Amino acid sequence: MLKTIEKYLSYVENVINGTLILGGVIVLFWNIIMRAFHAASSWAEEAIRYSIIWVTFLGSSQCAKLGNHVGIDLVVQMMPEKVQRYFNAMSQFIAAAFVAVCVYAGWQAMDLVITTSQKSIAMQMPMWIVYICVPLGCALMAIRFVVTGIGFLLNKNNGSLLADEEGNIDLNKL
């Protein structure tokens, strides 16, 4: 059941990210062509900026799932394998706590934007649509960090998110 939910969640995140990236590239390309005819859109750069923000926060969830977030683990790698599991799990739980605080702060910021009825300058879009990506992306990251931390504690991860069950490093994940 959980694997099905995780698979569906990853699929939805990837579709949204892919659509936003493709849409941003198309809008950017079109705006560049229109500049040649002195008819550039005022909303295009704003739309591209907001799509990049959304891709960043939703993509961070995928990075948390795959273990691609920046970390310094030199000391942990020198410890015995059994101890590494606990330190890796602890780092995942600390990261989850940090992004949980970001969920709260992002929700507060979004609430302020809703209360003040802010709209974007060029597109006149309600700004809460942009701001909601912060608590949403951070909540997804928190879930992924907790699941990964539990995986370390249950020994379902072998000390590295980049290695498979046999310990072989997948260079595609670097």
C-alpha positions in Angstrom: 0.0 0.0 0.0 2.7 2.5 1.0 4.8 1.6 -2.1 1.8 2.3 -4.3 1.2 5.7 -2.6 4.9 6.6 -2.9 5.0 5.5 -6.6 1.9 7.6 -7.3 3.3 10.6 -5.4 6.6 10.4 -7.3 4.7 10.2 -10.6 2.6 13.2 -9.8 5.7 15.2 -8.7 7.6 14.3 -11.8 4.7 15.1 -14.1 4.2 18.5 -12.4 7.9 19.3 -12.5 8.3 18.2 -16.1 5.3 20.2 -17.2 6.5 23.3 -15.4 10.0 23.0 -16.9 8.6 22.3 -20.4 6.1 25.2 -20.1 8.8 27.5 -18.9 11.1 26.7 -21.8 8.3 27.2 -24.3 7.3 30.5 -22.8 10.9 31.7 -22.7 11.5 30.6 -26.3 8.4 32.4 -27.4 9.2 35.5 -25.5 12.7 35.6 -27.1 11.2 35.3 -30.6 8.7 38.1 -29.8 11.5 40.4 -28.6 12.9 40.3 -32.1 9.6 41.9 -33.2 9.5 44.3 -30.2 6.4 42.5 -28.9 7.7 40.7 -25.7 5.2 39.8 -23.1 5.4 41.4 -19.7 4.1 38.3 -18.0 6.5 35.8 -19.5 9.5 36.4 -17.2 7.2 36.4 -14.1 5.7 33.1 -15.2 9.1 31.5 -15.8 10.3 32.8 -12.4 7.3 31.2 -10.6 7.6 27.9 -12.4 11.3 27.7 -11.4 10.3 28.3 -7.8 7.7 25.5 -7.9 10.2 23.1 -9.6 12.8 23.9 -6.9 10.5 23.0 -4.0 8.8 20.0 -5.6 12.2 18.8 -6.9 13.6 19.0 -3.4 11.3 16.3 -2.4 12.7 14.0 -5.1 16.2 14.9 -4.0 15.3 13.9 -0.4 13.9 10.6 -1.7 17.0 9.8 -3.7 19.5 11.1 -1.1 20.8 13.9 -3.4 20.8 16.7 -0.8 24.1 18.1 0.2 25.6 16.4 3.2 29.0 16.1 4.9 29.5 12.5 6.0 33.3 12.0 6.1 33.3 11.2 9.8 30.2 9.0 9.5 31.9 7.0 6.7 34.8 6.2 9.0 32.5 4.7 11.7 31.5 1.0 11.9 28.6 0.1 9.6 26.2 -0.5 12.4 26.9 3.0 13.9 26.6 4.6 10.5 23.0 3.5 10.2 22.1 5.3 13.4 23.9 8.5 12.5 22.4 8.4 9.0 18.9 7.9 10.5 19.5 10.8 12.9 20.6 13.1 10.1 17.4 12.2 8.2 15.2 13.0 11.3 17.0 16.3 11.9 16.5 17.3 8.3 12.8 16.3 8.6 12.5 18.5 11.7 14.2 21.4 9.9 11.8 21.2 6.9 8.9 20.8 9.3 9.8 24.3 10.7 9.9 25.5 7.1 6.4 24.1 6.5 5.2 26.2 9.5 7.0 29.3 8.3 5.9 28.8 4.7 2.3 28.4 5.9 2.6 31.6 7.9 3.9 33.5 4.9 1.2 32.1 2.6 -1.5 33.1 5.2 -0.1 36.6 5.2 -0.3 36.8 1.4 -3.9 35.5 1.5 -4.9 38.0 4.2 -3.4 40.9 2.3 -4.8 39.7 -1.1 -1.5 40.2 -2.9 -1.4 39.6 -6.6 1.5 39.3 -9.0 2.4 42.4 -10.9 2.3 41.3 -14.5 -0.1 38.3 -14.4 -2.4 39.5 -11.6 -2.3 36.0 -10.3 -3.0 35.5 -6.5 0.4 35.2 -4.9 -0.7 32.4 -2.6 -0.4 30.1 -5.6 3.3 30.8 -5.6 3.7 30.8 -1.9 1.9 27.5 -1.3 4.8 25.6 -3.0 7.0 26.3 0.1 4.9 24.4 2.7 3.9 21.8 0.2 7.4 21.1 -1.0 8.8 21.1 2.5 6.0 18.8 3.8 6.8 16.3 1.0 10.5 16.6 1.9 9.8 15.9 5.6 7.8 12.8 4.7 10.7 11.6 2.5 13.3 12.3 5.2 11.3 10.4 7.8 10.8 7.4 5.5 14.5 7.3 4.6 15.4 7.6 8.3 13.1 4.7 9.2 14.7 2.8 6.4 18.1 3.3 7.9 16.9 2.1 11.3 15.2 -1.0 9.9 18.4 -1.6 7.9 16.7 -1.3 4.6 19.4 1.2 3.5 23.0 0.0 3.6 24.5 3.3 4.8 24.4 5.0 1.5 21.4 6.1 -0.6 23.6 5.9 -3.7 24.3 2.2 -3.3 22.1 -0.8 -4.1 21.5 -3.8 -1.9 24.9 -5.4 -2.8 26.8 -2.1 -2.1 27.4 -1.2 -5.7 27.4 2.5 -6.3 25.0 3.7 -9.1 26.9 6.5 -10.8 23.7 7.8 -12.4 22.5 8.9 -8.9 25.6 11.1 -8.4 
